[in-house]
Amino acid sequence: MRDRLTELLEQTGMLESKTRCEIAAEELLGNGVIVPPCKVGTTIYMIVEKRAKVTRAYFHFVKKTKLTYLNLERVINNWGKTVFLTKEEAEQALGKLQASYEQVKGGVQE
């Protein structure tokens, strides 16, 4: 988040140097400023967990959605874990998640 805020401050041209932008970013973040990873309205991809009622088994899938003010906190807290900017990144993370479940499942059966 710090790097993104520094980048945004540099783009404004209001501060003379990158060092000043970094100092300003630290000060803003230290006082509770939150910088979303992308603009509100941008398409994002989330890994969603659902439970089948009949079998009580959990399954995961990639859901295409948009960044809104309502999901902003979830997006910031899970960025790079279960929330991604591209479908490819989300599918790659989903594959790793499913592989880790298979390892756990395999370990339980042995």
C-alpha positions in Angstrom: 0.0 0.0 0.0 2.9 2.3 0.8 4.4 1.9 -2.7 1.1 2.5 -4.4 0.5 5.7 -2.3 4.1 6.9 -3.1 3.5 6.3 -6.8 0.2 8.3 -6.7 1.9 11.2 -4.9 4.7 11.2 -7.5 2.1 11.3 -10.3 0.6 14.5 -8.9 3.9 16.3 -9.2 3.0 18.3 -6.0 6.1 17.1 -4.2 9.6 17.7 -5.4 11.3 14.3 -5.0 10.6 10.6 -4.5 12.0 10.9 -1.0 9.4 13.6 -0.1 6.6 11.4 -1.6 7.8 8.4 0.5 7.8 10.6 3.7 4.3 11.9 2.9 3.1 8.3 2.2 4.4 7.1 5.5 2.8 10.0 7.3 -0.6 9.5 5.6 -0.6 5.7 6.2 0.4 6.3 9.9 -2.7 8.4 10.3 -5.2 6.0 8.8 -5.3 6.8 5.1 -6.4 3.8 3.1 -5.3 3.4 -0.6 -7.3 0.9 -2.6 -5.3 -1.3 -4.9 -7.3 -0.1 -7.9 -10.1 2.4 -8.7 -13.7 1.8 -7.5 -15.6 0.2 -10.4 -12.5 -1.8 -11.6 -13.2 -5.4 -12.5 -11.6 -7.8 -9.9 -11.6 -11.5 -9.4 -12.3 -13.1 -6.1 -11.9 -16.7 -4.9 -15.2 -17.5 -3.2 -15.9 -20.4 -0.8 -19.3 -22.0 -0.8 -20.7 -25.1 1.0 -23.0 -27.6 -0.6 -26.0 -28.1 1.7 -26.5 -31.7 0.8 -23.0 -33.0 1.3 -21.7 -30.2 3.5 -18.6 -30.2 1.3 -16.9 -26.9 0.5 -16.0 -25.8 -3.0 -14.1 -22.8 -4.3 -14.5 -20.9 -7.6 -13.4 -17.6 -9.2 -16.0 -14.9 -9.2 -15.8 -11.8 -11.5 -17.0 -8.7 -9.7 -16.2 -5.0 -9.3 -14.5 -3.1 -6.6 -17.2 -1.1 -4.7 -17.2 0.8 -1.4 -19.2 -2.1 0.1 -16.5 -4.7 -0.6 -13.5 -2.4 -0.2 -12.4 -3.7 3.2 -12.5 -7.3 2.1 -10.6 -6.5 -1.1 -7.8 -4.6 0.8 -7.5 -7.3 3.5 -7.3 -10.1 0.9 -5.5 -8.5 -2.0 -3.1 -11.0 -3.5 -4.5 -13.8 -1.4 -8.1 -14.3 -2.6 -8.6 -11.1 -4.6 -6.8 -10.3 -7.8 -6.8 -7.9 -10.7 -6.7 -10.6 -13.4 -8.6 -13.8 -13.9 -5.3 -15.6 -14.6 -3.9 -14.6 -11.2 -7.1 -15.8 -9.5 -7.1 -19.1 -11.3 -3.5 -19.7 -10.5 -4.1 -19.0 -6.8 -7.2 -21.2 -6.9 -5.1 -24.0 -8.3 -2.6 -23.7 -5.4 -5.5 -23.6 -2.9 -7.0 -26.8 -4.3 -3.6 -28.5 -4.4 -3.1 -27.7 -0.7 -6.6 -29.1 0.1 -5.6 -32.3 -1.8 -2.4 -32.6 0.2 -4.4 -32.3 3.4 -7.0 -34.7 2.2 -4.4 -37.2 1.1 -2.6 -37.0 4.5 -5.9 -37.7 6.4 -6.6 -40.9 4.4 -3.2 -42.4 4.9 
